[in-house]
Amino acid sequence: MTLTVLGDKDVNRILHNLTREDVLWLQECMADALHWYSTSNDANDCCSDFQPERTVLKRKDGSTTLFMPASGMMGQGIKVVNVVPPDTTGLPSLADQLSLNSESSRSSLSGGLSGSPRSSLSMSRSSTTVSSTTSLPISSNSGDSSSTVPTSISSGNEAPNSNTATIRGSLTLLDNNGNTTGLINAEELTAFRTALCSTMLLRKRSSVHDMTVFGAGKQAYWHIRLAMLLRPEEIHHLNIVTRNFESARQCLMRLYNPLPEDPDYINQIGEKHNSKTKKTILTPSHTEYQRLLKEYVRASNVIFCTTPSQTPLFPATYLTNPEGRKKGRYIACIGSYKPHMIELHPDVLRYAVAPHHEHKHIHKRQKEGGAIIVDTVSGCLKEAGEVIQAKLQPDQVVELGELFMLKREAERKMAAKGEMAEKGCQFQENSGMKEWMTKGNVIYKSVGLGLMDVVVGNELLAFAREKNVGTTIHDF
C-alpha cells in the first residue's frame, strides 16, 4: 500500500494554492459528512455512533494532549496534537480594561495596514521599538499628518507570539481495510478545517461589510483568508483585536505573501495593493481601547473569536442593549476548548436562546434563532465554556450538520425547478431559517471533531497526489 507523507511545508503549499472553487468543494464534502454525523443511523460510517470520544491528557508542563479518533466514508483516522497555551488569557478582563484606559503612560497602538496609501496606524512613539528598515506610511496620533516608520513594531516588552497558542501533532489516515494511506502534519490542518466549517455559515450572510477578529494566530489567519476568498470585494473593514501588535502585523503580512520562497506563486485572494479592505490592529495598550472595542463590535457584521481566553472578550451589553440589537451579526467562537475558557459573555448566549415576543419591543431588533449552532452537541455541552457557563440545555443548541442538505438532495431539488445548484454547502429550505441565517443574529460554537480532520485530510491527500506534492512511500 502507498503511504503519502505531508509535512508542514507541503500542507501550506496545498492550502495556499486552493482556489475558491476548491474551498467550495471542500465545504460540500464537509457538509455531507456533518449532515450524516448529525442525522444518520448506524448504516453510515460518518454517524455519531462511529465517532469515539476524544481523550484529553493534561500534562505536567501545562500543555494539553488531544487524541481524536474518527471514522469517515473513506476510512478511519486519528489526530494526536499537543496544545501549548499562551502566556496570558488572550485579552484583559473587563476590570483590566478599565484600568488600562486610566494609564495614560501606556502605549497606543491601533494599526491600519490597508492597501491604500493612507493607512491609519496611531501609536505613542515613546513606547515602541523598531527592528526593521522596511517602511510603511502611517498617521501618528501626535498630530503629524503622516510619517514613515519601519513595519516591524512591537509595544514595550511584549515578546512576539507570546500570546498565541501553539499546536503540534499529526493526523494518521487509514483506508477501510486498515491500510495506512496518509501521515499529515496537523498544525496548519487544524486551523484550516476549523475555519472551513466556520465560514460555511459566513457564505449565506447578506452583509459582511465589517469584520472583527479576536486573536492573530493560525486560527485567526485562516478565518480571515477563507472569508476574503469566499466573499471577495465584500469585506471593507477588517479589525484585528489582540494583545500583541507584532503577531497581528505578521498575520496580515502573511495574507498577501504566504509563500515567499515561491517566486511563481499566485495569491488567490489577490495582491495587497489592489485590496479594498481597510485593516486595523487594536491592542489593549491603546489609550482608547474600550471605546474603540465597543465601536468595532457594534459596527461588525461578522465577529470571529479565536483566543483561548478565560474571561469574556467584551461586555455583553455591547450586543444585548437596544443599540447593539439593531444589527444582525454572525459570531463564531472557536478559541475556547475547556469549561473554564470563555470568549463570549454567557448573557449573549442566554439572550440568543430566550423567547422574544415582537409586540413587547419598541426598539428595532434583529431576528434571533432561539438556539446556538454547534459542531457537536455532546462535545459542546461538556467542553465549551460559553455553553456550560450560560447553562444551556440540549434543546437550546442545534448541530451544524442538521442545517445542511446533502449535495445530491440539493441537486435533485434544483433540477426539479429547472435550475442548477450553486457550488458549496446548501442549507435546508425553510423561510424562517433562511431569514435568520442571512440577516439575524447567529452564534456558532465549535470545539472540533475528529471527523473534520479525516474529511479534510483525505481531500488533501487527493490534492497532493494530483499535484505531486509530499513524500510517497511505496509498499508501506
Secondary structure, DSSP 8 states (H G I E B T S, - for coil): --EEEE-HHHHHHHHHT--HHHHHHHHHHHHHHHHHHHH--TTSTTSGGG----EEEE-TTS-EEEEEEEEETTEEEEEEEEEE--SS-SS--HHHHHHHHT-TTS--EEEE--SSSS---EE-GGGEEE----EEEE--TTS-S-EEEES-EEETT--TTTTS-EEEEEEEEE-TTS-EEEEEEHHHHHHHHHHHHHHHHHTT-S--SEEEEE--SHHHHHHHHHHHHHSTTT--EEEEE-S-HHHHHHHHHHHH-S-TT-TT---TT--GGG---EEEEE-TTSTTHHHHHHHHHHH-SEEEE----SS-SS-THHHHSTTTTSS--EEEE-S--STT--SS-HHHHHHHHS---GGG--S----B-SSEEES-HHHHHHH-HHHHHTT--GGGEEEGGGGEE-HHHHHHHHHHTT----SS-EE---HHHHHHHHHSBEEEE----HHHHHHHHHHHHHHHHHHT-SEEETT-
